Amino acid sequence: MQHKSKILLRLNILYGIFLILLFLSLGNTFFSGDFQAGLQEGFRQSMETCLPDNAKTDIYPEIALERKPGKYEIPVTCPTDTNISIFVRVTQIDAAIKGNHSPSRSMLTGFLLTTSIFCYIVIVVILALILHSLRKSIKRGNIFNRDNIKLIRAIAILIISSSLLSSLGRYIEIRQTIQLFAGTEWHPVWNGMEYKEIILGLVILVIGEIFAAGYDLSEEQKLTI
């Protein structure tokens, strides 16, 4: 009984940390300078599209650029020490494409990126459900149950799916910007797949299989008694 109470205490602490981080993440997102700037830009573009004969605008944020080794072209004045020379290079840009005949952002790109964000929202909900379910399972003494296993597998699949969808959406978007910037000094590049998230999803799948093996063993023990 004392062992169960210690596990429940640790789970309650994790549950509290999860909620605190969730609220901090939401607050940091909605009150960050990037979000506020994006919100203002979106509102301004929405108002501009309502005007007659106004050219449409598409925003392509965080476009990675080809890095040229050792090429730092932009001088920056150092106000604290005039004996220091600073030169920087641009490795990422936000682009606004305006014009009545400019190519529109691919609907497939918007769908893939939106679905990827939706996957993350579902992951947060499932995490809360798992922590709540584990607390109830420990009280009942059956932590290895099918519901917990299904939730763990769902998180893994959603993480992998979200990473693949986001990477594919960015790839299509970058391919379009490469065509738009062709012949200029700007060379957009695709940074490739998000392998870290895919590896994380696979690790969680392994944990889910460990839970499944524990559940099967406990069921076999019940049958042999």
Secondary structure, 3 states (H helix, E strand, C coil): CHHHHHHHHHHHHHHHHHHHHHHHHHHHHHCCHHHHHHHHHHHHHHHHHCCCCCCCEEEEEEEEECCCCCCCCEEECCCCCCCCCEEECCCEEEEEEECCCCCCCCHHHHHHHHHHHHHHHHHHHHHHHHHHHHHHHHHHCCCCCHHHHHHHHHHHHHHHHHHHHHHHHHHHHHHHHHHHCCCCCCCECCCCCCHHHHHHHHHHHHHHHHHHHHHHHHHHHHHHC
